[in-house]
Amino acid sequence: MAATARLISRLTLVTGGGSGIGRAVCQRLASEGASVVVADISEESANETMKSLINNLRGQQHTAAVVDVSSKQSVKQLVTSIQTRYFQPPSVCVTAAGITQDDFLLNMDEEKFDRVIQVNLKGSFLVTQAVAQALVACGAPKGSIITVGSILGKVGNIGQVNYTASKGGVESLTRTAAKELSRFGIRCNCVLPGFISTPMTDQVPEKVINKVLPLVPLGRMGEAAEVADVCAFLASDDSGYITGASIEVTGGLFMG
Ligand code: NAP
């Protein structure tokens, strides 16, 4: 739980906010004073997250919204509706929406490959672009965009050729965005989670988890809240001189 209120008056957009890491990020940022737009493809889960948020800090107003991050029109509509409601674009954005559709390279069909790239990589691009365009257009003095990659985007993983390619792309997209947007005061950083307990990893067979866990120096899976801690730091001015960075939240798994 946050010990500070670093994000008072910061309007924040979190995609994938209805579950797992995205939900924990919404909770953590709200606990530091942010007003949070919880955006997810599922209205029900976005609403559930919204109901769980602290809302008694100065000026806080949270919203739940439906978005499909793989659709340019849906993302545009979301950012426009935020500006209509709050009279400003979000100055903090965390792109946590993501999916897996696993198969071995030799069997991976084109639809599964395309869908994972569309949601994870193109979705991160569309959201980053729409938020950055809105911030630049209104002359906002600063912004912090945080993408969610994966340590597996660096090292690869059997059965996840689509997912690992998408996450490697997210990391390099973030670096390019950081280079282009720094002159507008917008910082862009990527968090690289390792194995974190969420509904996504609930699908991983127990025998796979049992093989991975001994490789984690800290000896356990991570909690979504531990990824959220890092996002809160990157969202706040405490990370004011950090941009284009990738921060591993892995318990030491696959350290360099
Ligand atoms: P999660 O619990 O499945 O949460 C992902 C959320 O994104 C879900 O609410 C999901 O909705 C939503 N979503 C899916 N497609 C979407 C779309 N097209 N538009 C908007 N929202 C969409 O997974 P998680 O573990 O928290 O993962 C969050 C992010 O962290 C993902 O990018 C994931 O790749 C990354 N990550 C996770 C781990 C891990 O160990 N958990 C490790 C590395 C990276 P539905 O549930 O309705 O599909």
Boltz pocket constraint, residues with backbone or C-beta under 6 A from the ligand:
constraints:
  - pocket:
      binder: B
      contacts: [[A, 15], [A, 16], [A, 17], [A, 18], [A, 19], [A, 20], [A, 21], [A, 22], [A, 39], [A, 40], [A, 41], [A, 42], [A, 45], [A, 67], [A, 68], [A, 69], [A, 70], [A, 95], [A, 96], [A, 97], [A, 98], [A, 99], [A, 119], [A, 123], [A, 148], [A, 149], [A, 150], [A, 151], [A, 192], [A, 193], [A, 194], [A, 195], [A, 196], [A, 197], [A, 198], [A, 199], [A, 200], [A, 201]]
      max_distance: 6.0
